[in-house]
């Protein structure tokens, strides 16, 4: 699948941060210059910056610019959809929709679908090990979307599609903490959901998903 302009921009910025080209504490080039350097439009830069801020790599300071954040610094997360939806509301809806998604997916699961879910869990584990935040976010999103797809409920899938950006950015906040325990937790939780699906226990899969969302909510800084 071809990557979008914001995805390409985010990956390029992350690569420059990880290589040291953009050191911790330093500001990024202005939006216009950065857009020219990366060959994308300014809207793509804004979306990329928002995604990386949600993942804890950048910090936006009004009137000053965008700065590379120290991963060990105190947590300061900004929820850009606050005027429309509270983050707590997003997680409440996710808990309901995605527990249903897991329940239905278990009932309709096939060996091929389970194989894909296993692969996505492994991708998340690999991204955590390498410290690739964007790959973590992508694998996490893909896992949840695959479950919705396997559920066979087109309305559920459409709802998740319509609010994909909101849900994804809310989900990304759960990766904000750089500690190993914090980032390995979703890998273990995904695998517990998969095991419940493999066993054919739809209720268990649903409960495991609810627990996973509640823990993600806590990791995003909301508590349970």
N, C-alpha and C positions, 0 to 999 in steps of 0.2 A: 504494500500500500504506500502510495506517495505521501511524503510528509508535508504537512502544511507549513506555511511561512512562519507562523509563531513557533512551531515545533523546531524548525531548522534554526531559527534565531536563538531559542532557548538552549539548544544543544551546543551551538557555537559559543554562547556566553559561558555556559557551564565549563566547556573545554578550556576556555581562556582563564577561568578562575582556577581550575584544577592544575593547569600548567604553570600558574604563577604570573601569567601576563597581566591579570587583574588581581593584584595582591589584596589580602584582607585589610579592610579599613580604607582602601582607596575607592575613589568614585569612578563609575563607568563613564565613558564618553557621553556627550549629549545625545538625545534621541536622534536628531537629524544626522549627525556624524555616524553614529552606530548603525543606523538604517542603511546609510550609504556603504559602510564597510561590509555589512553582511548581505547586501543586495536584497533587502526586503523593505516594505513600507513601514512608516512610523506606527500604524495601528498594530502591526505584528510585533514590533519592539515592545509596545506597551503591554500586550498580552503575554509576551515572553517574560518580561520583568515581573508581572503580577504572578505568574506561575512559579518563578524562581524565588520570589519573596515568600510565597506560601510554603515553599519547601525549606525556607530558612537560609537560603544562600545569599539573598540580597536584602537590603533594608532601604526603603524609600523614605527620605526626609524632605518634607515639604519646604520648598524654597532653597534647598541645598543640593539636592540631586539623589542619585542612586548609588549606594555604597555596598561593597562586598562585605558580608557579615562574617564575623568570627563564629564558627559553628559551636564553640564552647561558651559564647557570650549568653547573657540572660535572654530568655525568650521574649521577643517582641513581635507578635504576629498581627497582621492587619487583615481584616476580612472585608474585601472590597464590595461585597453585596449586602453590607449591613443595612442599607436604607430599604432594601427589598425584603430580605429574609434574615432572621437571626440564624447564627450558626447552629444553635440548639434546635431550632425548628428543622433545619436541613437534616440533622442527625436523627431526629425523631421520625421524620418521614422515611429516611433511609432504613431505619430499623424495621419499620413495618413492611415496606416494599421488598427489601432484600431478604427478609426472613421468608416471605411468601415466595420469592424467586428461588430460594434454596429448596423449599418444600416441593414446589412444582418440578424443579430440575431433577430432584431425586427420583420422582415418579416417572420421568421421561428420559432418564439418563441412559446412555449407551456406552459400551467400552471405548468407543472413539472419543466421545465427549469427555470421559474421565481421563483419557490419555492427554487431551488438550489441557485440562485443568491441572494435571500433574506437571505438565511442561511449564505452565504459567507459574505455578508455585516454585518450580526450580529456577525459573528466570528471575523471580523476585528474590530468591535466596542468593543467586549469583550477583544481582545488582547490589544487594545489601553488603555482600562480602567485598565488592569492588568499590563501594561508596558512591555509586552512580545514582544520584537522586532522581534524575529524570527517568532512568530505566526502572527504578523502583516504582515511581508513579505510574509509568506506562504498564508495567506488569500487573500492578494492583488494579488499575482500571480495567485491563483486559480480562482479568479473572472474574470480576463482578459482572462485566458485560457478557461474558461467556455463559455464566449461570442464568442470566436473564434470557439469553438466546435459547438455551436448552429448555428453559421453562415452557416454551411454546406459547406464551401468552403475548400476542402482539401489542396489546394495550400497555402492558407493563413495560415492554421494550420501548414503546413510543414515549411514555412518560419519562423514562430514564434518558432517552435521546434528547427530548426537549430541554431538560434541565442538566444536560451533561456537563457544561462548563461550571455551573454552580456546584454540582455534586463533586466534580473532580477537584476543584480548588478547595472545597471543604475537606475532602479526603486527604489532599496533599498536606494539610496542616498537621496531620497525624505523624508525618515523617520529619517534623521540624526539629525534634530533639535528636542530637547526633549520637547518643549513647548506643552501644551495641545491643543491650537488652531491649531498648525501646524499638529499635528497627528490626530486630529479629522476631519480635512478638507477632506481627501480622503473618509472617511466614509460617510459624507454628499454628496459628489460628486457621489459616487457609488449609493447611494439611489436615487439621481436625475436621473441617467441613467436608473435605474430599473423602476422608475415611468414613464419615457418616453416610455420604452418598454411595460409596462403594458397598456399604453394608445394606443399602436399600432402606435405611431408617429415615424417612422423610421428616418426622417430627424432631429427631435428633439433629438432623442437618439444619432445620429451621432454628432450633434453639442455639446451635453453635454459631449460626450467622448472627442472631440477635446479640449473643455475647461478644462476638467479634466487633460489631458496630458500636456497642457500648464501650468496649475497650478502646476502640479507635477514637471515640468521642473524648474519652479521658486523655488519650495521647495528644489530641488536638487542643487540650487545655481547658476542657469544659467540666471535667469531673463526671462522676456517675450518679 
